[in-house]
Amino acid sequence: YNFCVIDMSNFYMDVIKDRLYCADDHARRCAQTALYRILVDFTKLLAPILCFTSQEIWSYVPKMPGMKDYVVFEQMPEAKPAAGAEFSAKWDRIMAIRDDVKKVLEQTRADKLIGSSLEAALTLHCSQEIYDFLNAIPMDELADLFIVSQVNLEQNEGGVKGVVDGLGVSAVHAAGAKCLRCWKYEPAVGENGLCPRCAKVLGM
């Protein structure tokens, strides 16, 4: 259980903060639905061990039709089939790339070129194979995965080498101004202080 909570805190919860607070309605609802399902199933799993704590959590959970008032009367969640080897390998690789990125961001912060990671713009210097792998992911999603404002892919040698073969990472302060809503840096921030994405979500 501790591993599960730590892993969610260090990665999933961190990555979806922007989606929960700043994204359009569809993306936000998807994140909320995933968090709801995690909360419900995790509370059921905790019930035999921490019955009073889990019931207190359960009392605040919005109930769907058929859900019991007491969590101990609920059926345990059914185990889902494990993710395929290809899916797991893809995410293992993304996490390894993210680890290399985080080390460079920490050094960039230590050098006082940035404060928070959202002040950073990344350049990923890639081999052809790494470039093709990362280029299949939308750049805004890559930026969210790394919790930075901007990501640029280049097919060349350069940057700081880490554990991922064929990858170098460099970081500078992101260009543009800070959006007052999402805190990302964007050259197209308008006079209202909002980036184009946030202005669109707010209907401005």
PARO-762755 format. One record per residue (C-alpha): residue number from 1; x, y, z. Coordinates in steps of 0.2 Angstrom, whole numbers. Example, Ala and Ser with C-alpha at 12.3 -4.5 7.8 and 13.67 -1.06 7.14 Angstrom:
# residues 2
<atom num="1" c1="62" c2="-22" c3="39"/>
<atom num="2" c1="68" c2="-5" c3="36"/>
END
This chain:
# residues 204
<atom num="1" c1="0" c2="0" c3="0"/>
<atom num="2" c1="14" c2="12" c3="4"/>
<atom num="3" c1="22" c2="9" c3="-13"/>
<atom num="4" c1="6" c2="12" c3="-22"/>
<atom num="5" c1="3" c2="29" c3="-12"/>
<atom num="6" c1="21" c2="35" c3="-15"/>
<atom num="7" c1="20" c2="30" c3="-34"/>
<atom num="8" c1="4" c2="40" c3="-36"/>
<atom num="9" c1="10" c2="55" c3="-27"/>
<atom num="10" c1="27" c2="56" c3="-36"/>
<atom num="11" c1="20" c2="53" c3="-53"/>
<atom num="12" c1="1" c2="52" c3="-57"/>
<atom num="13" c1="-5" c2="65" c3="-45"/>
<atom num="14" c1="9" c2="77" c3="-50"/>
<atom num="15" c1="6" c2="75" c3="-68"/>
<atom num="16" c1="-13" c2="78" c3="-68"/>
<atom num="17" c1="-13" c2="93" c3="-57"/>
<atom num="18" c1="-13" c2="104" c3="-73"/>
<atom num="19" c1="-27" c2="94" c3="-80"/>
<atom num="20" c1="-38" c2="95" c3="-65"/>
<atom num="21" c1="-36" c2="114" c3="-63"/>
<atom num="22" c1="-33" c2="121" c3="-80"/>
<atom num="23" c1="-38" c2="109" c3="-94"/>
<atom num="24" c1="-54" c2="109" c3="-104"/>
<atom num="25" c1="-70" c2="100" c3="-97"/>
<atom num="26" c1="-67" c2="84" c3="-105"/>
<atom num="27" c1="-49" c2="81" c3="-100"/>
<atom num="28" c1="-53" c2="87" c3="-82"/>
<atom num="29" c1="-68" c2="75" c3="-81"/>
<atom num="30" c1="-57" c2="61" c3="-87"/>
<atom num="31" c1="-45" c2="64" c3="-73"/>
<atom num="32" c1="-59" c2="66" c3="-60"/>
<atom num="33" c1="-66" c2="49" c3="-65"/>
<atom num="34" c1="-49" c2="40" c3="-64"/>
<atom num="35" c1="-47" c2="48" c3="-46"/>
<atom num="36" c1="-64" c2="43" c3="-41"/>
<atom num="37" c1="-62" c2="25" c3="-46"/>
<atom num="38" c1="-45" c2="24" c3="-37"/>
<atom num="39" c1="-52" c2="31" c3="-21"/>
<atom num="40" c1="-67" c2="19" c3="-21"/>
<atom num="41" c1="-56" c2="4" c3="-25"/>
<atom num="42" c1="-42" c2="9" c3="-13"/>
<atom num="43" c1="-55" c2="12" c3="1"/>
<atom num="44" c1="-63" c2="-5" c3="-1"/>
<atom num="45" c1="-45" c2="-13" c3="0"/>
<atom num="46" c1="-41" c2="-4" c3="16"/>
<atom num="47" c1="-58" c2="-8" c3="24"/>
<atom num="48" c1="-52" c2="-25" c3="32"/>
<atom num="49" c1="-36" c2="-17" c3="39"/>
<atom num="50" c1="-42" c2="1" c3="44"/>
<atom num="51" c1="-61" c2="-1" c3="46"/>
<atom num="52" c1="-64" c2="15" c3="55"/>
<atom num="53" c1="-53" c2="26" c3="44"/>
<atom num="54" c1="-60" c2="18" c3="28"/>
<atom num="55" c1="-78" c2="21" c3="34"/>
<atom num="56" c1="-74" c2="39" c3="38"/>
<atom num="57" c1="-67" c2="41" c3="20"/>
<atom num="58" c1="-82" c2="31" c3="13"/>
<atom num="59" c1="-94" c2="43" c3="22"/>
<atom num="60" c1="-88" c2="57" c3="11"/>
<atom num="61" c1="-87" c2="47" c3="-6"/>
<atom num="62" c1="-101" c2="52" c3="-18"/>
<atom num="63" c1="-112" c2="36" c3="-20"/>
<atom num="64" c1="-116" c2="29" c3="-36"/>
<atom num="65" c1="-132" c2="18" c3="-38"/>
<atom num="66" c1="-130" c2="2" c3="-29"/>
<atom num="67" c1="-116" c2="7" c3="-17"/>
<atom num="68" c1="-118" c2="3" c3="1"/>
<atom num="69" c1="-118" c2="15" c3="15"/>
<atom num="70" c1="-105" c2="5" c3="24"/>
<atom num="71" c1="-89" c2="1" c3="15"/>
<atom num="72" c1="-87" c2="-16" c3="24"/>
<atom num="73" c1="-103" c2="-22" c3="15"/>
<atom num="74" c1="-95" c2="-19" c3="-2"/>
<atom num="75" c1="-88" c2="-32" c3="-14"/>
<atom num="76" c1="-69" c2="-31" c3="-16"/>
<atom num="77" c1="-63" c2="-24" c3="-32"/>
<atom num="78" c1="-60" c2="-37" c3="-46"/>
<atom num="79" c1="-42" c2="-39" c3="-52"/>
<atom num="80" c1="-40" c2="-33" c3="-69"/>
<atom num="81" c1="-29" c2="-41" c3="-82"/>
<atom num="82" c1="-11" c2="-35" c3="-81"/>
<atom num="83" c1="-6" c2="-23" c3="-95"/>
<atom num="84" c1="3" c2="-31" c3="-110"/>
<atom num="85" c1="22" c2="-32" c3="-111"/>
<atom num="86" c1="22" c2="-18" c3="-125"/>
<atom num="87" c1="12" c2="-6" c3="-114"/>
<atom num="88" c1="23" c2="-9" c3="-99"/>
<atom num="89" c1="39" c2="-7" c3="-109"/>
<atom num="90" c1="33" c2="9" c3="-116"/>
<atom num="91" c1="29" c2="17" c3="-99"/>
<atom num="92" c1="45" c2="10" c3="-92"/>
<atom num="93" c1="55" c2="19" c3="-105"/>
<atom num="94" c1="45" c2="35" c3="-103"/>
<atom num="95" c1="48" c2="35" c3="-84"/>
<atom num="96" c1="67" c2="32" c3="-87"/>
<atom num="97" c1="67" c2="47" c3="-99"/>
<atom num="98" c1="58" c2="57" c3="-86"/>
<atom num="99" c1="71" c2="52" c3="-73"/>
<atom num="100" c1="85" c2="59" c3="-84"/>
<atom num="101" c1="75" c2="75" c3="-87"/>
<atom num="102" c1="72" c2="77" c3="-68"/>
<atom num="103" c1="91" c2="76" c3="-65"/>
<atom num="104" c1="94" c2="90" c3="-78"/>
<atom num="105" c1="80" c2="101" c3="-71"/>
<atom num="106" c1="87" c2="99" c3="-53"/>
<atom num="107" c1="104" c2="105" c3="-59"/>
<atom num="108" c1="96" c2="119" c3="-69"/>
<atom num="109" c1="87" c2="124" c3="-53"/>
<atom num="110" c1="103" c2="123" c3="-43"/>
<atom num="111" c1="111" c2="135" c3="-55"/>
<atom num="112" c1="97" c2="147" c3="-52"/>
<atom num="113" c1="92" c2="147" c3="-70"/>
<atom num="114" c1="74" c2="142" c3="-65"/>
<atom num="115" c1="64" c2="142" c3="-50"/>
<atom num="116" c1="50" c2="129" c3="-52"/>
<atom num="117" c1="50" c2="116" c3="-66"/>
<atom num="118" c1="36" c2="126" c3="-75"/>
<atom num="119" c1="49" c2="139" c3="-79"/>
<atom num="120" c1="59" c2="127" c3="-90"/>
<atom num="121" c1="60" c2="124" c3="-108"/>
<atom num="122" c1="67" c2="107" c3="-113"/>
<atom num="123" c1="77" c2="102" c3="-128"/>
<atom num="124" c1="78" c2="83" c3="-130"/>
<atom num="125" c1="93" c2="78" c3="-141"/>
<atom num="126" c1="88" c2="62" c3="-149"/>
<atom num="127" c1="94" c2="47" c3="-159"/>
<atom num="128" c1="83" c2="43" c3="-173"/>
<atom num="129" c1="74" c2="29" c3="-163"/>
<atom num="130" c1="71" c2="40" c3="-148"/>
<atom num="131" c1="65" c2="54" c3="-159"/>
<atom num="132" c1="52" c2="43" c3="-167"/>
<atom num="133" c1="47" c2="36" c3="-150"/>
<atom num="134" c1="44" c2="53" c3="-142"/>
<atom num="135" c1="37" c2="62" c3="-157"/>
<atom num="136" c1="23" c2="50" c3="-157"/>
<atom num="137" c1="17" c2="58" c3="-141"/>
<atom num="138" c1="9" c2="76" c3="-142"/>
<atom num="139" c1="21" c2="89" c3="-136"/>
<atom num="140" c1="9" c2="96" c3="-124"/>
<atom num="141" c1="7" c2="79" c3="-116"/>
<atom num="142" c1="26" c2="77" c3="-115"/>
<atom num="143" c1="27" c2="94" c3="-107"/>
<atom num="144" c1="14" c2="89" c3="-94"/>
<atom num="145" c1="24" c2="72" c3="-91"/>
<atom num="146" c1="39" c2="82" c3="-87"/>
<atom num="147" c1="30" c2="97" c3="-79"/>
<atom num="148" c1="38" c2="110" c3="-89"/>
<atom num="149" c1="32" c2="123" c3="-101"/>
<atom num="150" c1="40" c2="119" c3="-117"/>
<atom num="151" c1="48" c2="103" c3="-125"/>
<atom num="152" c1="57" c2="103" c3="-141"/>
<atom num="153" c1="64" c2="87" c3="-150"/>
<atom num="154" c1="80" c2="88" c3="-160"/>
<atom num="155" c1="89" c2="74" c3="-170"/>
<atom num="156" c1="107" c2="77" c3="-164"/>
<atom num="157" c1="120" c2="75" c3="-151"/>
<atom num="158" c1="120" c2="86" c3="-136"/>
<atom num="159" c1="114" c2="90" c3="-119"/>
<atom num="160" c1="117" c2="80" c3="-103"/>
<atom num="161" c1="118" c2="61" c3="-105"/>
<atom num="162" c1="109" c2="50" c3="-93"/>
<atom num="163" c1="104" c2="32" c3="-92"/>
<atom num="164" c1="94" c2="32" c3="-108"/>
<atom num="165" c1="104" c2="27" c3="-123"/>
<atom num="166" c1="102" c2="40" c3="-138"/>
<atom num="167" c1="96" c2="54" c3="-127"/>
<atom num="168" c1="103" c2="70" c3="-121"/>
<atom num="169" c1="94" c2="83" c3="-111"/>
<atom num="170" c1="96" c2="102" c3="-110"/>
<atom num="171" c1="86" c2="115" c3="-101"/>
<atom num="172" c1="84" c2="134" c3="-101"/>
<atom num="173" c1="72" c2="146" c3="-95"/>
<atom num="174" c1="56" c2="146" c3="-105"/>
<atom num="175" c1="52" c2="160" c3="-118"/>
<atom num="176" c1="37" c2="171" c3="-116"/>
<atom num="177" c1="27" c2="176" c3="-101"/>
<atom num="178" c1="19" c2="167" c3="-87"/>
<atom num="179" c1="1" c2="163" c3="-89"/>
<atom num="180" c1="-9" c2="169" c3="-73"/>
<atom num="181" c1="-20" c2="154" c3="-74"/>
<atom num="182" c1="-9" c2="138" c3="-77"/>
<atom num="183" c1="8" c2="146" c3="-73"/>
<atom num="184" c1="16" c2="139" c3="-89"/>
<atom num="185" c1="27" c2="151" c3="-99"/>
<atom num="186" c1="20" c2="154" c3="-117"/>
<atom num="187" c1="26" c2="167" c3="-130"/>
<atom num="188" c1="8" c2="170" c3="-135"/>
<atom num="189" c1="1" c2="176" c3="-117"/>
<atom num="190" c1="-11" c2="190" c3="-121"/>
<atom num="191" c1="-14" c2="206" c3="-113"/>
<atom num="192" c1="-27" c2="198" c3="-101"/>
<atom num="193" c1="-12" c2="188" c3="-94"/>
<atom num="194" c1="-18" c2="171" c3="-101"/>
<atom num="195" c1="-11" c2="159" c3="-113"/>
<atom num="196" c1="-21" c2="154" c3="-128"/>
<atom num="197" c1="-27" c2="137" c3="-120"/>
<atom num="198" c1="-33" c2="145" c3="-104"/>
<atom num="199" c1="-41" c2="160" c3="-114"/>
<atom num="200" c1="-51" c2="147" c3="-124"/>
<atom num="201" c1="-56" c2="137" c3="-109"/>
<atom num="202" c1="-63" c2="153" c3="-100"/>
<atom num="203" c1="-71" c2="158" c3="-117"/>
<atom num="204" c1="-61" c2="174" c3="-118"/>
END
